[in-house]
């Protein structure tokens, strides 16, 4: 017998897009998978010049994707953070991390590139 494919729905975010034709997220059944969520400002469509503001927008964009899919950060169980450059970036990520997950923390894998 074949495997029944669960309902699939894709999500994009207004104001920003990938350079390739992929969505920001796809829901299959009750699971939501995201592609890379960058720190673009959705209002201006531009990438902020400082790393703290980029990470701030990255977390705003993550929350917007979760909300669009009917989810919230409390249901998030794992994230991956990729960046290039200085290790000082970890402080910017951590500052936004504690705002996004004040009580229930998701697991996180940091990957400097």
C-alpha positions in Angstrom: 0.0 0.0 0.0 1.1 3.5 -0.7 1.7 6.1 2.1 -1.0 8.7 2.5 0.5 12.2 2.2 -0.6 14.5 4.9 -1.9 18.0 4.1 0.9 20.3 3.0 0.7 24.1 3.1 3.5 26.6 2.3 4.0 30.1 3.8 5.7 33.2 2.7 6.2 36.5 4.5 5.1 39.8 3.1 8.0 42.2 2.3 10.8 39.7 2.0 11.6 36.7 -0.2 14.3 34.2 -1.0 16.3 34.6 -4.1 15.1 31.1 -5.2 11.5 29.9 -5.4 11.1 28.3 -2.0 8.7 29.3 0.8 9.8 30.5 4.3 7.9 27.6 5.8 5.9 24.5 5.0 3.5 22.7 7.2 3.0 19.0 6.7 0.4 17.6 9.0 1.1 19.1 12.4 4.8 19.8 11.8 6.1 23.1 10.5 9.5 23.3 8.7 11.2 26.5 7.9 13.8 27.4 5.3 16.4 30.1 6.2 14.8 33.0 8.0 17.0 36.0 7.4 17.2 39.3 9.4 15.6 41.4 6.7 13.3 44.3 7.7 9.9 43.3 6.3 8.8 46.9 6.2 11.7 48.3 4.2 12.7 45.1 2.5 16.3 45.8 3.3 19.0 44.2 5.5 19.9 46.3 8.5 23.6 47.3 8.7 24.2 46.2 12.3 24.1 42.6 13.4 22.0 43.2 16.5 19.2 44.7 14.4 19.5 41.8 11.9 19.1 39.2 14.6 16.1 41.2 16.0 14.4 41.1 12.6 15.3 37.4 12.2 13.4 36.6 15.4 10.5 38.9 14.4 10.4 37.0 11.1 10.4 33.7 12.8 7.5 34.8 15.0 5.6 36.0 12.0 6.1 32.7 10.2 4.9 30.8 13.3 1.9 33.0 13.7 1.0 32.7 10.0 1.0 28.9 10.4 -1.1 29.1 13.5 1.8 28.3 15.9 3.7 30.1 18.6 7.3 30.0 20.0 6.1 27.8 22.9 5.6 24.9 20.5 9.0 25.3 18.9 11.4 22.6 19.8 14.6 23.2 17.8 16.3 26.0 15.9 19.5 26.3 13.9 21.4 29.6 13.9 23.9 30.1 11.1 26.2 33.2 10.7 29.5 34.3 9.4 32.0 36.6 11.1 32.9 37.3 14.6 32.0 35.2 17.7 30.6 38.4 19.1 27.5 37.6 17.2 26.6 35.1 19.9 25.7 37.9 22.2 23.3 39.4 19.7 21.7 36.0 19.2 21.4 35.4 22.9 19.8 38.8 23.5 17.0 38.0 21.1 16.8 34.4 22.3 15.9 35.2 25.8 13.2 37.7 24.6 11.7 35.0 22.2 11.8 32.2 24.8 11.5 33.8 28.3 10.4 30.6 30.0 10.3 27.5 27.8 13.5 27.4 25.8 13.8 25.5 22.5 17.0 23.6 21.7 19.4 25.6 19.5 22.3 24.6 17.3 24.7 27.4 16.6 26.8 27.1 13.4 29.4 29.7 12.6 30.3 29.5 8.9 
